[in-house]
Amino acid sequence: MKNTRRRNAKATTKPQVPAQDMEVEEWWQRELALLPKKTQRLKAALMMYGTWNIWKARNRCIFDQKLATPTKVLQEIKVEVNCRKSACGGSVILSFHV
């Protein structure tokens, strides 16, 4: 039972790729709709860290001519999530599936 809950939590926290013509606000609201408050907070945090790090990688590519692989961007997301978790007194997330 516990493993089933864990799998369901992962499934609900994993953001879905938005449709090509979908606005960001609509995508955001759909992703968080109908989730329990705690899951909403987790999913919103992962979406923010993901979006922020993709934006930073894009800017480094355009302005600094430094290309980052998707693996590198994911690693940066994990580092920031762990830093935030550690700073807030929680246990560090060593890995999570995206």
N, C-alpha and C positions, 0 to 999 in steps of 0.2 A: 504494500500500500504506500509506504514512504517513497519508494523509487518511482511509483506512478505519479505521485504529487510533484516530485522533483522534475520529472520529464515534462509534465504539464506546465510547470512554472517556466521552464526553459522555452517551451513552445510559445507561450504567451509573451515572453519578454523579447523574443527574437523579432525585430522589426521586419516588415515585408517591404519589398521594393514597390514604390508607388507606380501607378499607371503613368504613361508618358504625358498625358494632358492634365494630370492632377496637380492642383495647387499644393504648396507645402503645408499651409494651414489645414487644409482638408485632410491630407495624409496624416498629419500629426494627430488631429482629433480622432480620426478613425482608428489609428493605432492604439490610442489610450482609452477609447470608449469601452464601457462595460467591464473594465478590469477592476479588481479590488484596489483600494487606495495604495497599499504597500507595493503591489505589482506595478501600478501606474508610475509611482515614483522611481522604481528601479528601471523600468522601460524608458521613461523620459530621460533619465540620467544617461543611459547607454546611447540613446538617440542623440542627445546633446554632445556627448564626448565623441561619438562617431562623426557627426556633422562638423563639429569644430575641427577635428583632426584632418578630415578630408579637405576642408577649406584651407587649413594651414599648409597642407601638402600641395594643393593647387597653387597657392601664393608663392611657395618656395620654388615651384617649377617655373612659374611665369617670371617672377622678379629676380630669383637667384640662379635660375637655370639648373636647379637640383631636382632630379627626378627620384621619387620614392616609390618603391614597389608596394602593392597592396599589403604584403606581409609586414613591411616596415611600418606602414600606417597603422595596421592592427596592433603591432607591438607598442607603438606610441600611445594608442588608446588604452591598452592594458596598463602601461606605466602610469598614466594620468589617473585612471580609475583606482589603482592601488595606492597612489599617493594621496588621493582624496579620502579613501577609506581609512588609511593609516592616520591621517591628520584628524579625522573625525572620531577616532578612538575605536573603530571597528577592526575586525580582523582583515588582513590583506587578502585580496582575491588573487590567487596564484594563476588561475586560468579560468576562462569562461568560453563557451562556444558561441560563435556568432554566425 
